[in-house]
Every structure is written in C-alpha cells, then in structure tokens.
C-alpha cells in the first residue's frame, strides 16, 4: 500500500523559477516514496490551486471536446506544464545570464550557488577545469587577483580558499578595492596567508619628492602615483613575495576596469574573446592566422581575428593591436611585441616595468 503524501501547493503564477522549484520538489517526493505512475498525476493535480486549478480544469475540458486522450502520466503532465510556464527563449536567457554572471556584491559562496543553479537549469555538463575557469573569471578582482596562480585540486578547494580571503577582508571591515589603505595577501606554506599593510596615505610630500627623484620619472596622476609610492615603502618581505608572480595590473578599456598581464613568454599581444564581445569592439582578420595550443589540449584553436584595444593607465593611453583568444586569466595580455616596441626594462626583484611613451617615462608597479 502506497503512503499518503502531501505535495506543496502550486498556484500557477507566471514565474519560471517558482514552477521549476515546485517540479523539482514534486519529483523528489515521488522518488522518495516510490510513487506509482497511476497516482502521480492525480496527486500533482490535487496540489493545484487558484489559477493552476482553473488551467487544469480547462485543459481537461478542451481534450474531451477535441476527443483527445486525457493526461494519465506524469511525463505528459510535466510537458504540458513546461509548455505553459517556461517561455521558448528561457534556455537562451539562461546562457546569457551565465555568460554575464559576476560576483559583484555577492559573497563567494552565493556567487558559486548562482553559477551552479544557472548551469543546472541550462543542463550544462562540462569538465571541472572548464567550470573552474568560468568561476574564476567572474570573481571580483580584489579577490581573484591575489590567488589566481595558486595550486588547487578541485572547485571546492578553490571556493574555500577564496572564501577565506573574503572573510579576512570583511573581518578588517572593508574590501580591498574600496579602502585607501591597501592590503597585500602574502602566500605562505600549506596555502596559509597573511594580510600586510602596504602603507598609509599619510606620507609626507618630501618623501614623495625623494621617490620621484630616485626613479627619475615625472609624477603620475591618480592611482598610478599612489600605487608607486606605496610599493616604494613596502618591506623586503613583500618584495620577496613577487618572486613567483606574473606582472598583473588594472587598466581601463573604454572606461571599464579590466585586468592586464605583461608576459615575456607570450609571442603576441592578446585580448580576451569575452572582452571583445562585451564591449562590442571592432575586429579585423588576422594577416597571418595561426594555431594556438595549450599544454593540456590535443587540439589547438585557430587565431584568425585581431582588435585594437584602447588601453589607459593614468596618463598612459594607447591603442594596442591584439590577437583575440579565449583568455581566462586576464582581459589583456601584453607580450613580446609590446615589450619590444616600448623597449621596456623589467626590474625582476620588485616586479616593476619602466618604458618611454610619447617622450615621457612611465613606471608600472604590480598589483
């Protein structure tokens, strides 16, 4: 004898998420109680209330008038409900939301839940490394930028690590990007980290002048001046932490804050496919298409498009021609062509890059 169960009520409101939650809960109860097919439809329709009840009564009447067979199985009822409550553009809308999903003001845990829910709703099945890249690319820069190169075993490890960083920042009462007193996350053994004050903004004007004189560059405006001065006051321990870091920096592309990496190991300047699509940048065919292959991929990707990226960092403004590739670690990657054209000098100890542009000397400092 089958047990008596009570299904959650369904009111038939035009809300996709409400319907899908109800459907999932009903199927969970059916599976748990091993409900027979003969009872599923009657139990489900008994839970209908208000508009859902009117819709079901109307549907049965219409089928009788048209001499169509009545719905007897759950799969048939579910299909009719989905046709009624899920619009045809829903899958496409899910994919768009997933592509645009960013952490924003959400916590790391909430951001992960949102991503997993969208993937589940869209029926996406992918390798974990692809999901990890998707997860990392949507994280806030102040969290992602500190640990982008850390080793991890799976997505759970990565989420726990980023959650710890976020908790540390919140415990201090602020998020790094919103605070005038920046913090540097220093990686230690076994994945532990500490938070160090880089400097305060109360340095005297005489110290600023001494720094400018020592580096023999014109003062930079805004964030560049602040970053350069703070890094000059850092302890040797923080300088040593740059030993295994790539040069990473924030830049502006059409007034949007983007991540930038300078890497001597890249034989081309590159930009992210996602950046080009989101900002609707103009593309042009690559004069010499080539195939790019990652270490863990058997098949490479063909690079056959380029775009001019208008980069600005403080007073530095320039359009850089970049190959369009599916970058995940950064929006823009400046490689050997840019370093060659600018005749850059890289100070490996403190990870600074200096160069001349339009007759002015610039010194870039890392994040």
Secondary structure by P-SEA (a helix, b strand, c coil): cbbbbbcccccccccaaaaaaaaaaaaaaaaaaccccccaaaaaaaaccaaaaaaaaaaaaaaaaacccccccaaaaaaaaaaaccccaaaaaaaaaaaacccccccaaaaaaaaaaaaaaacccccaaaaaaaaaaaccaaaaaaccccccccaaaaaaaaaaaaaaaaaaccccccccbbbbbbbccccbbbbbccccccccaaaaaaaaaaacccccccaaaaaaaaaaaccaaaaaaacccccccccccccccbbbbbbccccbbbbbaaaaaaaccccccccbbbbbbcccccbbbbbcbbbbbbcccccbbbbbbbbbcccccccccccaaaaaaaccccccccbbbbbbcccbbbbbbcc
